Amino acid sequence: MSKTHSDPAKAEAFAARLLTVLNDGALCLMVSVGHRTGLFDGLRGLPPSTSEEIAAKAGLNERYVREWLGAMVTGGVVEVDPATGRYSLPAEHAAYLTRAAAADNLAAFTQYIALLGGVEDDIVECFRKGGGVPYERYPRFHAVMAEDSGQSVLSSLESHILPLVPGLTERLDRGIDVLDVGCGAGRALNRMAELYPRSRFVGLDLSEEAVGLARAEASRKRLGNAEFEAVDLGDFDETAEPGRYDFITTFDAVHDQARPLRVLRGIHRALKPDGVYLMQDIKGSSRVEKNVGHPIGTFLYTVSCMHCMTVSLAQDGEGLGAMWGEERTREYLERAGFRTVEKRELAHDIQNNWYVVRK
């Protein structure tokens, strides 16, 4: 068959797929609005109701709620009774759309679509001229990441994540030194500090905004054993205090560093000889063809292109990107000096690998 030959059936199928993409992209924006305004939480358990009743319960403008409901009905999210004009959210849908769903709440992730869309002009310019988009161009990113972390990490921290390292919780209970590199808004570190008051916790992050959020939470919770510092980790391999920490964590933080190998070498330097490094990073392969069929592969490459990769390049960094993959992750850990790397996976987590790393 000639390469110039066009298969009409294939062309029509692709056009139909693009129409689905168009509708689903729009639906993501509306699901994000429903999450942020609390409409899904209000609809959960509510009997079939009019738009006026739904708006009143949520404390929102009825006209906007009515138009939103139109998108929800045509998108197959909310059901409407044509005889009464009353709307309802099926329990099966609420199980993935409400804050009560905790880690299963996929509505929280739809916020990334609007957030990334806000820097589209900047990204297009980078396509033309190179460079990157700096952190300050993402005004809600740390808030959304904190919510994401609250669902994906905090909900499983005690039950699944810390137990990945045998004996770790007992050591934390007795009292050890812990470092979180690229701590963001500090949700995970503050939670550990709350759970294990005998241990001492330090969080490092490039963003002053994120560190401010972390300190504010620690202050609200009166955590005297948690401290945070805004610091550029580009020379962490030289500035890290040798052998200070018993336990070091990175939660989805290495791949967007300007100089990830230097960060990993700094972690190796800062870790005690018998210490443990727990690394959460994106599940995937370094080879794009092996990511075909990844349940959220397109989403992850998009987040990578429009955030993780570009914020690194904005610092004249390496621009690894979120989908650097397991093969390259292992290569970097070996080059950083680590000799033992054990990969763990959590049954409920389709997005991350968890690496238990030792010297």
C-alpha positions as CSV (number, residue, x, y, z in Angstrom):
1,M,0.0,0.0,0.0
2,S,1.3,3.4,-0.9
3,K,2.2,5.7,2.0
4,T,0.0,8.4,0.4
5,H,-3.1,6.2,0.3
6,S,-5.8,7.3,2.7
7,D,-8.1,4.8,4.3
8,P,-11.5,6.5,4.6
9,A,-12.6,4.2,7.5
10,K,-9.4,4.9,9.4
11,A,-9.8,8.7,8.7
12,E,-13.4,8.7,9.9
13,A,-12.5,6.7,13.1
14,F,-9.8,9.2,13.9
15,A,-12.1,12.2,13.3
16,A,-14.6,10.5,15.7
17,R,-11.8,10.1,18.3
18,L,-10.9,13.8,18.0
19,L,-14.5,14.8,18.6
20,T,-14.4,12.6,21.7
21,V,-11.1,14.3,22.8
22,L,-12.7,17.8,22.3
23,N,-15.7,16.9,24.4
24,D,-13.7,15.2,27.1
25,G,-11.2,18.1,27.3
26,A,-14.1,20.4,27.8
27,L,-15.6,18.0,30.4
28,C,-12.3,18.1,32.3
29,L,-12.7,21.8,32.8
30,M,-16.2,21.4,34.0
31,V,-15.3,18.6,36.4
32,S,-12.6,20.8,37.8
33,V,-15.2,23.5,38.4
34,G,-17.5,21.0,40.1
35,H,-14.7,19.9,42.3
36,R,-13.5,23.4,43.3
37,T,-17.0,24.7,43.9
38,G,-18.1,21.7,46.0
39,L,-20.9,20.8,43.6
40,F,-20.0,17.1,43.5
41,D,-19.8,17.0,47.3
42,G,-23.2,18.7,47.5
43,L,-24.8,16.3,45.0
44,R,-23.5,13.3,46.8
45,G,-26.4,11.7,48.6
46,L,-28.8,14.5,47.5
47,P,-32.2,13.2,46.3
48,P,-33.1,14.2,42.7
49,S,-33.2,18.0,42.7
50,T,-33.7,21.0,40.6
51,S,-30.9,23.4,39.6
52,E,-32.3,25.9,42.0
53,E,-32.2,23.4,44.9
54,I,-28.6,22.3,44.0
55,A,-27.4,25.9,43.7
56,A,-29.0,26.8,47.0
57,K,-27.4,23.9,48.8
58,A,-24.0,24.8,47.4
59,G,-24.4,28.5,47.9
60,L,-23.8,29.2,44.2
61,N,-25.4,31.2,41.4
62,E,-28.2,29.2,39.9
63,R,-27.6,30.3,36.3
64,Y,-24.1,29.0,36.3
65,V,-25.0,25.8,38.1
66,R,-27.7,25.1,35.4
67,E,-25.3,25.5,32.6
68,W,-22.7,23.3,34.4
69,L,-25.4,20.7,34.8
70,G,-25.9,20.7,31.1
71,A,-22.3,19.8,30.6
72,M,-22.5,17.1,33.3
73,V,-25.6,15.5,31.7
74,T,-24.3,15.5,28.2
75,G,-20.9,14.3,29.5
76,G,-22.6,11.3,31.2
77,V,-21.6,12.4,34.7
78,V,-25.0,13.6,36.1
79,E,-28.4,12.1,35.2
80,V,-31.6,14.1,34.6
81,D,-35.2,12.9,34.8
82,P,-36.8,14.4,31.6
83,A,-40.2,14.2,33.3
84,T,-39.3,16.3,36.3
85,G,-36.2,18.2,35.2
86,R,-34.5,17.0,38.4
87,Y,-30.8,16.1,38.5
88,S,-28.9,13.3,40.4
89,L,-25.4,12.1,40.8
90,P,-25.2,8.3,40.7
91,A,-23.5,6.7,43.7
92,E,-21.2,4.9,41.3
93,H,-20.0,8.3,39.9
94,A,-19.8,9.9,43.3
95,A,-17.3,7.2,44.3
96,Y,-14.7,8.8,42.0
97,L,-15.8,12.5,42.1
98,T,-16.2,13.6,45.7
99,R,-13.8,14.4,48.6
100,A,-15.4,11.6,50.5
101,A,-13.8,9.2,48.0
102,A,-10.3,10.2,49.3
103,A,-7.6,8.6,47.1
104,D,-10.2,7.6,44.5
105,N,-11.3,11.2,43.8
106,L,-10.2,11.7,40.2
107,A,-11.9,15.1,40.0
108,A,-9.0,16.6,41.9
109,F,-6.6,15.7,39.0
110,T,-8.8,17.5,36.4
111,Q,-7.5,20.8,37.9
112,Y,-4.2,20.2,36.1
113,I,-5.8,20.7,32.7
114,A,-6.9,24.3,33.4
115,L,-3.7,25.0,35.3
116,L,-1.5,23.8,32.4
117,G,-3.7,25.6,29.9
118,G,-2.9,28.9,31.6
119,V,0.8,28.6,30.4
120,E,0.0,27.4,26.9
121,D,1.2,30.7,25.3
122,D,4.5,30.4,27.3
123,I,5.0,26.8,26.2
124,V,4.3,27.6,22.5
125,E,7.0,30.3,22.8
126,C,9.4,27.7,24.3
127,F,8.7,25.4,21.3
128,R,9.9,28.2,19.1
129,K,12.8,29.6,21.1
130,G,13.7,26.9,23.6
131,G,14.1,27.7,27.3
132,G,11.5,27.0,29.9
133,V,8.6,28.4,32.0
134,P,9.5,29.2,35.6
135,Y,7.7,28.1,38.7
136,E,6.2,31.6,39.3
137,R,4.1,31.3,36.2
138,Y,2.0,28.5,37.9
139,P,0.1,30.4,40.6
140,R,-2.1,27.5,41.8
141,F,0.4,24.6,41.2
142,H,1.5,24.2,44.7
143,A,-2.0,24.2,46.1
144,V,-3.1,21.6,43.5
145,M,0.0,19.5,44.2
146,A,-0.7,19.7,47.9
147,E,-4.2,18.4,47.3
148,D,-2.9,15.7,45.0
149,S,-0.3,14.7,47.7
150,G,-3.1,14.7,50.3
151,Q,-5.0,12.1,48.3
152,S,-2.2,10.0,46.8
153,V,0.4,10.1,49.6
154,L,-1.2,11.1,52.9
155,S,-4.1,8.7,52.5
156,S,-1.7,5.8,52.2
157,L,1.3,7.0,54.2
158,E,0.7,5.0,57.4
159,S,-1.0,2.0,55.8
160,H,1.1,1.3,52.7
161,I,4.0,3.7,52.1
162,L,6.1,3.7,55.3
163,P,5.6,-0.1,55.7
164,L,7.5,-0.5,52.4
165,V,10.7,-0.2,54.5
166,P,10.8,-3.0,57.1
167,G,11.2,-1.7,60.6
168,L,11.0,1.9,59.6
169,T,7.9,2.9,61.6
170,E,9.5,1.4,64.8
171,R,12.6,3.5,64.2
172,L,10.5,6.6,63.6
173,D,8.7,6.0,66.8
174,R,12.0,5.8,68.7
175,G,13.4,8.9,67.1
176,I,15.5,9.4,63.9
177,D,16.5,12.2,61.6
178,V,14.4,12.6,58.4
179,L,14.9,14.7,55.3
180,D,12.3,15.3,52.5
181,V,14.0,16.7,49.4
182,G,11.7,18.8,47.1
183,C,9.1,18.8,49.9
184,G,6.6,21.2,48.2
185,A,4.0,22.3,50.6
186,G,5.2,19.8,53.2
187,R,2.1,17.8,53.6
188,A,3.8,14.4,53.9
189,L,6.6,15.7,56.1
190,N,4.2,17.4,58.5
191,R,2.1,14.3,58.7
192,M,5.1,12.2,59.6
193,A,6.2,14.8,62.2
194,E,2.7,14.7,63.7
195,L,2.8,10.9,63.8
196,Y,6.3,10.5,65.2
197,P,7.0,13.4,67.7
198,R,10.4,11.8,68.8
199,S,11.8,12.1,65.3
200,R,13.2,15.3,63.7
201,F,12.1,16.4,60.2
202,V,13.6,18.8,57.7
203,G,12.1,19.8,54.4
204,L,13.9,21.4,51.5
205,D,12.3,23.0,48.4
206,L,13.2,25.6,45.8
207,S,9.9,27.5,46.0
208,E,9.5,30.1,48.7
209,E,5.7,29.9,48.2
210,A,5.7,26.1,48.9
211,V,8.0,26.4,51.9
212,G,5.7,29.2,53.3
213,L,2.7,26.9,53.0
214,A,4.7,24.1,54.7
215,R,5.7,26.3,57.6
216,A,2.2,27.7,58.0
217,E,0.8,24.1,58.4
218,A,3.5,23.1,60.8
219,S,2.7,26.2,62.9
220,R,-1.0,25.5,62.9
221,K,-0.3,22.0,64.1
222,R,2.3,23.2,66.6
223,L,4.9,20.9,65.2
224,G,8.2,21.7,67.0
225,N,10.0,18.8,65.3
226,A,9.5,20.0,61.7
227,E,11.5,22.7,59.9
228,F,11.6,23.9,56.3
229,E,14.1,25.8,54.2
230,A,13.8,27.3,50.7
231,V,17.0,26.3,49.0
232,D,18.4,25.8,45.5
233,L,19.5,22.1,45.3
234,G,21.6,22.6,42.2
235,D,24.8,22.0,44.3
236,F,23.3,19.7,46.8
237,D,26.0,17.1,46.1
238,E,28.5,19.6,47.6
239,T,26.4,21.3,50.3
240,A,24.6,18.3,51.9
241,E,25.8,17.5,55.4
242,P,27.5,14.1,55.2
243,G,25.8,11.2,57.0
244,R,23.3,13.2,58.8
245,Y,20.0,11.5,58.0
246,D,18.6,8.1,58.8
247,F,15.7,8.3,56.3
248,I,15.4,10.5,53.2
249,T,12.4,10.8,51.0
250,T,11.5,12.4,47.7
251,F,7.8,12.4,46.7
252,D,7.6,12.8,42.9
253,A,10.3,15.5,43.1
254,V,13.6,14.3,41.4
255,H,12.6,14.5,37.7
256,D,11.8,18.2,37.7
257,Q,15.1,19.2,39.3
258,A,17.4,21.3,37.3
259,R,20.3,19.0,38.0
260,P,18.7,15.7,39.2
261,L,22.0,13.7,39.3
262,R,23.6,16.3,41.7
263,V,20.5,16.1,43.9
264,L,20.7,12.3,44.0
265,R,24.4,12.5,44.8
266,G,23.6,14.9,47.6
267,I,21.0,12.5,49.0
268,H,23.6,9.7,48.9
269,R,26.0,12.1,50.7
270,A,23.5,13.1,53.4
271,L,22.3,9.5,54.1
272,K,23.9,7.6,57.0
273,P,25.7,4.3,56.0
274,D,22.7,2.3,57.3
275,G,20.1,4.8,56.2
276,V,17.3,4.3,53.7
277,Y,16.2,6.5,50.8
278,L,12.5,6.1,49.7
279,M,11.9,7.5,46.2
280,Q,8.5,8.0,44.7
281,D,8.5,8.7,41.0
282,I,6.4,8.3,38.0
283,K,5.6,4.7,36.8
284,G,6.6,4.2,33.2
285,S,9.4,3.3,30.8
286,S,12.2,5.4,29.4
287,R,11.2,4.1,25.9
288,V,8.0,5.8,24.6
289,E,6.9,2.7,22.7
290,K,6.7,0.8,25.9
291,N,4.3,3.4,27.4
292,V,1.6,2.8,24.7
293,G,-1.3,1.5,26.7
294,H,-0.2,3.2,30.0
295,P,-3.6,4.1,31.6
296,I,-2.6,7.8,32.0
297,G,0.4,8.0,29.7
298,T,-0.9,10.9,27.6
299,F,-1.8,12.9,30.7
300,L,1.7,12.3,32.2
301,Y,3.6,13.3,29.0
302,T,1.4,16.5,28.9
303,V,2.1,17.4,32.5
304,S,5.8,16.7,31.8
305,C,5.9,18.9,28.8
306,M,4.0,21.8,30.3
307,H,5.4,21.7,33.8
308,C,8.1,19.2,35.0
309,M,10.4,19.4,32.0
310,T,9.9,23.1,31.4
311,V,10.5,24.3,35.0
312,S,13.8,22.5,34.9
313,L,14.8,24.0,31.6
314,A,13.8,27.5,32.9
315,Q,16.7,27.0,35.4
316,D,19.1,26.0,32.6
317,G,18.5,22.5,33.8
318,E,18.5,19.1,32.3
319,G,14.8,18.9,31.6
320,L,14.4,15.2,32.4
321,G,10.6,15.3,32.5
322,A,8.2,13.2,34.4
323,M,8.4,10.3,32.0
324,W,12.1,9.7,32.3
325,G,11.2,6.1,33.1
326,E,12.3,3.3,35.3
327,E,15.4,2.4,33.2
328,R,16.8,5.9,33.5
329,T,15.9,6.2,37.1
330,R,17.9,3.1,38.0
331,E,20.8,4.4,35.9
332,Y,20.8,7.8,37.8
333,L,20.6,6.1,41.2
334,E,23.6,3.9,40.3
335,R,25.6,6.9,39.0
336,A,24.8,8.7,42.3
337,G,26.5,5.9,44.2
338,F,23.6,3.7,45.4
339,R,24.1,0.0,45.2
340,T,20.8,-1.5,46.3
341,V,17.5,-0.4,44.5
342,E,14.3,-2.3,45.1
343,K,11.2,-1.3,43.3
344,R,7.8,-1.6,45.0
345,E,4.4,-1.0,43.6
346,L,1.1,-0.3,45.4
347,A,-2.0,-2.0,44.0
348,H,-4.1,1.1,44.2
349,D,-1.5,3.4,42.6
350,I,-1.4,3.4,38.8
351,Q,0.8,6.5,38.7
352,N,3.9,5.8,40.7
353,N,6.8,3.4,41.4
354,W,8.3,3.3,44.9
355,Y,12.0,2.7,45.2
356,V,13.6,1.5,48.4
357,V,17.2,2.6,48.0
358,R,20.3,1.9,50.1
359,K,24.0,2.7,49.9
